[in-house]
């Protein structure tokens, strides 16, 4: 017997909503899309075979659903990079020790990023997915995950450190 919907919903709803909201940047659309995603989860939960974690399986449904949403609106424009190396220790971090001003700065900077940059940073830092899980979710090679994450961190750092938020 597989997982129960109520348990799955309660353990993943915030993660899914946060991911969707970061992608679409619209509260009403995020609510609607999250509901649609969990309808798909409910309908397909019996088909879950445990080949990945439930969290990864649901996130893949969410990613596909949001991408379909953008395709329908003709807004989705994926960007691909060659393999690269990680940016190192100078990257912005998302941890619980940030004060409110830092959180606001990061949130504003995230809003200025491209969709693919927000997606990779959200999956890695905010949702806690590992490189291998992200590669599986996005259906891209592991090296591409690393290079995208590196590029997204560089973009975020440039926005935060470059004063783009202050209109400079």
Protein Blocks (a to p, Z undefined) as FASTA:
>chain_A
ZZdfklmmmmmmmmmmmmmmmmnopaklmmmmmmmmmmmmmmmmmmpgolacfklmmmmm
mmmmmmmmmmmnopaccddddddddebjmbccddfkbcfklmmmmmmmmmmpcfklmmmm
mmmmmnopafklmmmmnopafklmmmmmmmmmmmmmmmmmnommnoZZ
